[in-house]
Amino acid sequence: MASPPSILSVQPAGDPTGNKGAKHLVDTSRGGLREIPPAYILTVPSCRRPATPPSIPVIDLHGLHSPATRDLTVSSIAAACAEWGFFRVVNHGVRTSLMEDMLRSAEDFFNLPLEEKLTYSSDDVMHPVRYGTSLNTSASHTSHWRDYLRHFGHVGFDSWPQNPPNYRHVAREYLEEVRKVALGLAGAISEGLGLGRDHVEGALREGCQIMASNYYPPCPQPNLTMGLCPHSDHGGFTILTQNDVDGLWIRHVDEWVPVDHVTSTFVVNIGDYLEILSNGRYKSVEHMVLVNEHKTRISVAVGHGPHMEAILKPAENILSVDGCGPKYRPIVYKDYMKSQQSIVRRGKSALEQIMI
Ligand SMILES: O=C(O)CCC(=O)C(=O)O
């Protein structure tokens, strides 16, 4: 068996400076960090928090379980996907205590010694478990104020980090519960697109689940860098929970809108697979994370996509109902994911490459 890589031989993947991550930088700066290193300086999109920011739609998932309310709930989800690409779900069935345990376990992982975290570092963006900093790409780019742990969650995954000792128990249960929410949502989204419940639900049931836990430490110059630059997600949709420190912004009608934390709820966002499948009826929405001077933000994002070998392409039914040709070229999901994760200029540039 290969021995674990040593701290000297491993650089957090995708980071041009070989730095040891934002948390390490903050934790080891004696006397406190006053300025960020130049490698972290990024152009932050101009955005101002309005006095009363518009809110993303709120969907009560309880409505999917009764024949009396299912159609209305499916229509509300369809409207949220078409108009916002982001929505909040309540009554989703996942215990608040489990959501809190997951955030705590992720935090405990990031609090492990750097040497131990680095044993999960890998240059392979498709590696089933991966610790790193900045963006999850195979190419060099400017550093971002974020460390992450990514791993698969779907059936058969068994490469759980061994520490903290309860991590794998909490993460396994969390991922199973979130998967139930995802399959319920997938059925509703599929129906809302006129495809029949099983089209998207079936694809995601056979597909993959990828969890990214994100750690954004306090930053002395939050206006000069970002936790995550604007990007869209490659899968069908992502289900996100976070601690009570805000920082997520989404692009809506050409403006950046903050999406704040609401206890016990999940934030869901549409990814590129659903934009392609719906031939652009639903848009995967760019989002970014801004950092702050005082508090650590932690989030756990669980993406749900089809099987790695699935071919992403617009659904025939949608093409015939909308009476227009496909707007995207077919591509194998695995290849799309690799292409997205080798692009440094994020935004929606991977999707643009397959647009007709
Ligand atoms: O931390 C967040 O709120 C968003 C995370 C995210 O966009 C990602 O992990 O891709």
The ligand as an ORCA input file, in Angstrom:
! r2SCAN-3c Opt
* xyz 0 1
  O     -20.088     28.432      1.110
  C     -21.076     28.641      0.417
  O     -22.085     29.231      0.837
  C     -21.119     28.206     -1.027
  C     -20.206     27.051     -1.322
  C     -20.069     26.771     -2.787
  O     -20.520     27.507     -3.631
  C     -19.364     25.553     -3.208
  O     -18.893     24.772     -2.362
  O     -19.259     25.370     -4.454
*
